Amino acid sequence: MSWRAEFERRSGPSLRRLAALPRWSVLVGVVVLLVGGLLLHGAVAALLLGVLAAFLGWLLMLSWPALQPVPRLLRLLVVAALVGIAVTRF
């Protein structure tokens, strides 16, 4: 089994849990992590932004084969920007 298939298989239960949540709850969680990470300082801000970057990076990895090059690049830049901001907040 390829690493990609294994990654998708292991992500399945988490994706099912996410899909079972109300749609607005994921958006609220993302906004809370982003706003908290931007308004706070220090390790807490870095942690919040790091969690958000990891979540968006995970979704990017899952959607990578279905994306065209430009959307891939834009999403990758968002994740990289979050990591960069998290490092500067720390």
DOPA-785116 format. One record per residue (C-alpha): residue in one letter; x, y, z. Coordinates in pm, 1 decimal. Layout:
# residues N
{gudo 'A', {X, Y, Z}},
...
END
This chain:
# residues 90
{gudo 'M', {0.0, 0.0, 0.0}},
{gudo 'S', {135.1, 341.7, -94.9}},
{gudo 'W', {191.2, 611.7, 164.7}},
{gudo 'R', {-85.7, 816.5, 2.0}},
{gudo 'A', {-342.4, 536.5, 33.1}},
{gudo 'E', {-235.4, 474.6, 392.6}},
{gudo 'F', {-264.2, 846.5, 472.9}},
{gudo 'E', {-614.4, 859.4, 323.9}},
{gudo 'R', {-715.7, 540.7, 506.5}},
{gudo 'R', {-596.7, 675.6, 841.6}},
{gudo 'S', {-770.0, 1009.1, 777.4}},
{gudo 'G', {-1104.2, 843.6, 710.2}},
{gudo 'P', {-1237.0, 828.6, 1068.4}},
{gudo 'S', {-1142.4, 1191.7, 1135.5}},
{gudo 'L', {-1305.5, 1303.7, 812.4}},
{gudo 'R', {-1623.0, 1116.0, 901.5}},
{gudo 'R', {-1631.2, 1291.4, 1240.6}},
{gudo 'L', {-1579.3, 1629.2, 1072.1}},
{gudo 'A', {-1854.3, 1555.3, 820.4}},
{gudo 'A', {-2093.9, 1469.9, 1104.3}},
{gudo 'L', {-2048.0, 1813.2, 1263.9}},
{gudo 'P', {-2267.5, 2106.2, 1163.6}},
{gudo 'R', {-2103.6, 2290.4, 874.2}},
{gudo 'W', {-2078.9, 2615.9, 1065.3}},
{gudo 'S', {-1883.5, 2458.5, 1353.3}},
{gudo 'V', {-1570.4, 2394.3, 1146.0}},
{gudo 'L', {-1577.1, 2753.1, 1019.4}},
{gudo 'V', {-1620.6, 2885.7, 1372.7}},
{gudo 'G', {-1327.6, 2672.2, 1490.1}},
{gudo 'V', {-1103.6, 2803.1, 1212.8}},
{gudo 'V', {-1201.2, 3163.7, 1285.7}},
{gudo 'V', {-1143.6, 3120.1, 1660.3}},
{gudo 'L', {-797.6, 2972.3, 1601.7}},
{gudo 'L', {-704.0, 3244.8, 1352.0}},
{gudo 'V', {-832.8, 3541.2, 1552.4}},
{gudo 'G', {-692.3, 3402.0, 1877.2}},
{gudo 'G', {-355.5, 3343.5, 1715.4}},
{gudo 'L', {-345.7, 3693.7, 1570.2}},
{gudo 'L', {-464.8, 3876.3, 1881.5}},
{gudo 'L', {-257.9, 3690.0, 2139.8}},
{gudo 'H', {119.2, 3680.9, 2170.9}},
{gudo 'G', {378.4, 3429.2, 2273.8}},
{gudo 'A', {353.4, 3053.3, 2283.6}},
{gudo 'V', {-27.3, 3048.0, 2302.7}},
{gudo 'A', {-58.5, 3242.0, 1976.5}},
{gudo 'A', {201.6, 3022.6, 1809.7}},
{gudo 'L', {18.9, 2711.3, 1928.0}},
{gudo 'L', {-317.8, 2831.7, 1796.7}},
{gudo 'L', {-173.6, 2923.3, 1458.1}},
{gudo 'G', {26.4, 2600.4, 1446.7}},
{gudo 'V', {-286.1, 2393.8, 1508.3}},
{gudo 'L', {-465.7, 2585.1, 1233.6}},
{gudo 'A', {-173.3, 2538.7, 993.0}},
{gudo 'A', {-163.0, 2165.7, 1068.9}},
{gudo 'F', {-537.8, 2131.8, 1011.5}},
{gudo 'L', {-529.0, 2321.8, 682.2}},
{gudo 'G', {-215.4, 2133.6, 576.2}},
{gudo 'W', {-391.2, 1803.7, 646.4}},
{gudo 'L', {-687.7, 1910.2, 433.0}},
{gudo 'L', {-448.9, 2026.3, 161.5}},
{gudo 'M', {-275.3, 1688.9, 157.9}},
{gudo 'L', {-608.1, 1511.9, 123.5}},
{gudo 'S', {-730.5, 1735.7, -157.7}},
{gudo 'W', {-396.3, 1762.0, -342.8}},
{gudo 'P', {-475.3, 1513.6, -625.6}},
{gudo 'A', {-805.4, 1686.7, -706.9}},
{gudo 'L', {-664.9, 2040.6, -720.2}},
{gudo 'Q', {-527.8, 2226.6, -1020.0}},
{gudo 'P', {-180.1, 2385.8, -988.7}},
{gudo 'V', {-293.7, 2741.5, -905.1}},
{gudo 'P', {-533.3, 2643.1, -621.7}},
{gudo 'R', {-263.0, 2408.7, -488.9}},
{gudo 'L', {-13.5, 2693.7, -479.7}},
{gudo 'L', {-254.9, 2934.8, -313.7}},
{gudo 'R', {-346.7, 2687.1, -41.5}},
{gudo 'L', {18.7, 2601.8, 12.0}},
{gudo 'L', {98.2, 2972.4, 48.7}},
{gudo 'V', {-176.2, 3010.3, 311.8}},
{gudo 'V', {-34.3, 2721.7, 515.6}},
{gudo 'A', {320.3, 2859.4, 478.3}},
{gudo 'A', {203.0, 3207.2, 584.6}},
{gudo 'L', {36.6, 3063.1, 895.0}},
{gudo 'V', {354.5, 2877.8, 986.4}},
{gudo 'G', {557.8, 3195.4, 931.3}},
{gudo 'I', {325.8, 3404.2, 1147.0}},
{gudo 'A', {327.2, 3134.0, 1416.2}},
{gudo 'V', {707.8, 3139.7, 1424.2}},
{gudo 'T', {716.6, 3518.1, 1456.2}},
{gudo 'R', {454.9, 3509.8, 1735.9}},
{gudo 'F', {666.2, 3265.8, 1934.2}},
END
